[in-house]
Amino acid sequence: MPRVKVTSPDQFLFSMERKVGISDVNYAKHLDSVAMVQILHEARLQFLASLGFTEANVFGYGIVVTDLAIDYRSESFTGDRLLIDVGVDDFNRYGFDIALQVTNSALETVVCQAKIGVVFFDFDKHQITAVPPALLELLGRREEQVA
């Protein structure tokens, strides 16, 4: 089976730090994959909050996660301080990818690269909707750059 390939965006727009806790490690005493998914989702929520949004309200629309891919590069252990950088990439009419890179601050090694695909959703109409033009403007994208 071919490995998942996840690339970094042109630039990161947000960063957060997180210490690996005891409950984040598994029987092998390294960061558990389920804990990493939780860390990535927390970074996604914090990124949205930094822009003044929640996943339920981005210019009046919600965001729904469509996919998640993680390319693990190295281990992480209890007490490690992780730096999670967040950017955006691969825009389409209905959404984009939130790209993340997790680095072990002390070792300056990449722990993983990940992407979370999201689409915009009108919960009142219960249907997918286009990316709000105001968000494209906020993120420095033009509508003609959206595939």
N, C-alpha and C positions, 0 to 999 in steps of 0.2 A: 504494500500500500504506500503510495507517495506521501511524503511529509507535507503538512500544511506550511505554506509560505506566507508570512505576514510582513508587509513593508511599513516603514515609517512615513508619516506625512512630510511635506516640505518643511513645515514648522510646527512646533508645539505651542499651544495657546494657554495651557494651564498646567500647573504642577501641584502635587500634594505629597506629603510624607506619611508613612505608616510603619509602625514598629510591628514586627512579626511576634505575635503572642504565643503562649503555650498552647492555647486551644486551636491555633492555626496549623500545627504540625501533625503529622501522621505517625504510624507505627515505625517508619524508617527514620523518624526524628527530623524530617525536612518539611518544608512548606507543602501542605496538602493541595491538590488541584482544586478541590471544592472551595477551600479558603481563598485561593487565588481568584476564582470566579467572583466570590463575594467582594474581594478587594477591588477588582476591576469595575464591578457595578457601583461600588461606593465612589470610585473615582469619576465614573460617568455622572452620577448624581451631583457630586461636588463641582464638576465642570459646569453642568447646567446651572447650578446655584450661583456660580461665579458670574454668569451672564444674566442673572436675575430671573431664572426660570425654574420650573419643576418639570418632571417628566409628564405631568398631567396638563401643563399649561405653558406652551411655547407659542407666543402670539395667538393664543386662543385654541391651539390644537395640542393633542397629546402625542407622545412618542411611544412607539411599540418596537420592542427588540425583535428583529427578524432572524439574526444569526450571530454566532460568537465563534471566533477562532483564536486559539492560543498556540504560539510557537515557543515552547520552553527552551531556554538556552543554558541555564545553570540552576543549581540548588540554592535554597535559602533556608536559614535556621532561626530558631527562637532568639529574639533579641536583635536580629538584623533590622536595620532601618532601610526601608524601601522608598525610593523616589519614583513616583508614578507621573509620567509626562503624558499629556492628553492633547490630541489634535483632531482635525477633521480631514476627510479625504473621500474620493470616489463618489461625488455627488451624482444623483440622478433626479428625475422629476419628483419622486415621492420621498426621498430620503438621502442618507449618506452613511459613511462609516465613521465611527468614532475610533480613532487609532490611539493605542496606548503602548507605552514602553515602560517596563518596570526594571529599575536598576538597583542593585545593592549599593547603597551610598558608600560604605566603608571600602569595599573592594573595587568599586567602579566597574562592576560587571553587569551585563544585561541578564536579568533573570528570565524575562520573557518579553515578547512583542505580541500584541493582541489587537483584534478589531472587533467592534460591536456594530453590526448593521442595524440601523433604525429607519423606520418610516413614520410619516406623520399620519395621525388618525383623528378624524372628527368623531368624537364619542357620541355626540347628539345624533348624527346621521348614521353612525356605525359603519363608516367606510374610510378607506385610505384617501388622503388628500395631498395636494402638492406641498412642497416645501414652502413655507411662508416667505415671500419676497423680502420682507423686513429682516428675516434671519440671514438670508443670503447677503444682504447689504451689511449687516452687523459682522458677519464672518469674512467680509472682503471678497465675496464672490459675485460675479455677474450672472444673470439668468442664462446668458448664452454659453457660460462655462458648465452648465448643468446638462448632462447627457440625456 
